[in-house]
Amino acid sequence: MQEHTQHTGHGDHADHTHHAGHGDHTQHAAHADHGNHAGHGAVTWAMAAMATLHCLTGCAVGEVLGMVIGTAFGWSNAPTMILAIVLAFVFGYGFTLYGVTRAGVGLAAAVRVALAADTVSIIVMEAVDNGVILLIPGAMEAQLADAEFWLTLALAFAIAFLVTTPVNRWLIGRGKGHAVVHQYH
């Protein structure tokens, strides 16, 4: 370690050995592509899009599974949609929990991280994609075997992605949303 005997404007002090556990910070180089998540710099659209894609993946898995289950049991639209939304949250949070706990974070802390990272994004994603589905005539009556079902779902997810990405960019720029997860990558 380098000895620092005098810094202009810092007064006289011997060295920085109290930073011994920090090394030279080269371990942070792997995260250079993440940009700044704590509101100290520009947040890129690519960063926001990746956070939104993470959200969309969990939402899509949960929603499709919910629709398959509801259809298999012959449920009407309302309980099927409720199950799909609940499972979207479960899978959205679950994907984050998986990654954060693999990074060595305890379950209770990982739950807090997942809630902080994903809640707003999932709410926006679910409101938009389910709103689109409700607005398209015949979409709620389409069955899993119908092209209309899958085309409507793809359109709904695409619109939800476009609406949620700026929300995630705004959140990340303030150190919120997906920004709280990046320290665990």
C-alpha positions in Angstrom: 0.0 0.0 0.0 1.2 3.5 -0.7 2.1 5.9 2.0 0.2 9.2 1.9 2.0 11.8 4.0 0.4 15.0 2.7 -2.6 15.8 0.6 -3.4 19.3 -0.4 -6.4 20.4 1.7 -6.4 17.3 3.8 -4.0 18.1 6.5 -1.2 15.8 7.7 -1.9 12.1 8.2 0.3 9.0 7.8 -1.3 6.4 5.7 -4.6 4.7 4.8 -4.0 1.4 6.5 -7.4 1.5 8.0 -8.6 0.7 4.4 -6.6 -2.6 4.4 -9.6 -4.8 3.7 -10.6 -2.7 0.7 -7.7 -3.5 -1.6 -7.4 -1.5 -4.8 -11.1 -1.7 -5.7 -10.4 -3.7 -8.9 -13.2 -6.0 -7.9 -15.6 -3.2 -8.8 -14.5 -3.3 -12.4 -16.8 -6.2 -13.2 -19.7 -3.8 -12.5 -18.5 -0.9 -14.6 -21.2 -1.6 -17.2 -24.0 -1.1 -14.7 -23.5 2.7 -14.5 -24.6 4.5 -11.5 -27.7 3.3 -9.6 -27.7 5.6 -6.6 -28.7 8.8 -8.3 -25.2 10.1 -8.7 -25.0 9.8 -12.5 -26.8 9.1 -15.6 -29.0 6.0 -15.8 -29.0 4.5 -19.3 -32.1 3.2 -21.2 -30.3 -0.1 -21.6 -30.0 -0.4 -17.8 -33.7 0.4 -17.4 -34.6 -2.0 -20.2 -32.7 -4.9 -18.6 -34.5 -4.2 -15.3 -37.8 -4.2 -17.1 -36.9 -7.4 -19.0 -36.2 -9.1 -15.6 -39.6 -8.0 -14.4 -41.3 -9.0 -17.6 -39.8 -12.5 -17.4 -41.2 -13.2 -13.9 -44.6 -11.6 -14.8 -44.8 -13.6 -18.1 -44.0 -17.0 -16.4 -46.5 -16.3 -13.6 -49.3 -15.0 -15.9 -49.0 -17.8 -18.4 -48.9 -20.4 -15.6 -52.0 -18.8 -14.0 -53.9 -18.8 -17.3 -53.0 -22.5 -17.9 -54.1 -23.5 -14.4 -57.3 -21.5 -14.6 -58.1 -22.9 -18.1 -57.3 -26.4 -17.0 -59.7 -26.1 -14.0 -62.4 -24.5 -16.2 -62.4 -21.3 -14.1 -64.0 -18.1 -15.3 -62.0 -15.0 -16.4 -61.9 -13.2 -13.0 -60.4 -16.0 -10.8 -58.0 -17.0 -13.7 -56.8 -13.4 -14.0 -56.4 -13.0 -10.2 -54.4 -16.3 -10.1 -52.3 -15.1 -13.0 -51.5 -11.7 -11.3 -50.7 -13.4 -8.0 -48.3 -15.8 -9.8 -46.7 -12.9 -11.7 -45.8 -11.4 -8.3 -44.6 -14.8 -7.0 -42.4 -15.4 -9.9 -41.2 -11.8 -10.2 -40.1 -11.8 -6.6 -38.9 -15.4 -6.8 -36.4 -14.6 -9.6 -35.0 -11.8 -7.5 -34.9 -13.9 -4.3 -33.1 -16.7 -6.1 -30.3 -14.4 -7.3 -30.0 -12.5 -4.1 -29.9 -15.5 -1.8 -27.3 -17.1 -4.2 -25.2 -14.0 -3.4 -25.2 -15.1 0.2 -27.9 -12.8 1.6 -30.2 -14.3 4.2 -33.8 -15.0 3.4 -35.3 -12.2 5.5 -33.0 -9.6 4.0 -33.5 -11.1 0.5 -37.2 -10.7 0.8 -36.8 -7.0 1.8 -34.5 -6.5 -1.3 -37.0 -8.2 -3.6 -39.9 -6.2 -2.3 -37.9 -3.0 -2.7 -36.5 -3.9 -6.1 -39.6 -5.3 -7.8 -42.9 -4.1 -6.3 -43.4 -0.9 -8.3 -42.2 -2.5 -11.6 -44.5 -5.5 -11.2 -47.5 -3.3 -10.3 -47.0 -1.2 -13.4 -46.3 -4.2 -15.6 -49.4 -6.0 -14.3 -51.7 -3.0 -14.5 -50.7 -2.3 -18.1 -50.6 -5.8 -19.5 -53.9 -6.8 -17.9 -55.5 -3.5 -18.9 -54.5 -4.1 -22.5 -56.0 -7.6 -22.4 -59.2 -6.3 -21.0 -59.5 -3.6 -23.7 -59.0 -5.9 -26.7 -62.4 -7.3 -27.7 -62.6 -11.1 -27.5 -59.2 -11.4 -25.7 -60.8 -12.6 -22.5 -62.7 -15.3 -24.3 -59.7 -16.6 -26.3 -58.5 -20.0 -25.3 -54.9 -21.2 -24.9 -55.1 -23.0 -28.3 -56.2 -19.8 -30.1 -53.7 -17.6 -31.9 -55.7 -14.6 -30.6 -54.8 -15.5 -27.0 -51.1 -15.6 -27.7 -51.0 -12.5 -30.0 -53.0 -10.5 -27.4 -50.7 -11.6 -24.6 -47.6 -10.7 -26.7 -49.0 -7.3 -27.5 -49.9 -6.7 -23.9 -46.4 -7.6 -22.7 -44.8 -5.4 -25.4 -46.9 -2.4 -24.4 -46.3 -3.1 -20.7 -42.6 -3.3 -21.4 -42.6 0.1 -23.2 -44.6 1.7 -20.3 -42.6 0.1 -17.5 -39.1 0.9 -18.8 -39.3 4.7 -18.2 -40.7 3.9 -14.7 -37.7 1.7 -14.0 -35.3 4.2 -15.4 -36.7 6.9 -13.1 -36.6 4.5 -10.1 -33.0 3.4 -10.8 -31.9 7.0 -11.1 -33.1 7.6 -7.6 -31.4 4.4 -6.1 -34.7 2.6 -5.9 -36.3 -0.3 -7.8 -33.8 -2.6 -9.5 -30.9 -0.5 -8.3 -31.1 -2.1 -4.9 -30.3 -5.5 -6.4 -27.1 -4.6 -8.3 -24.9 -4.7 -5.2 -25.7 -8.5 -5.1 -24.6 -9.3 -8.7 
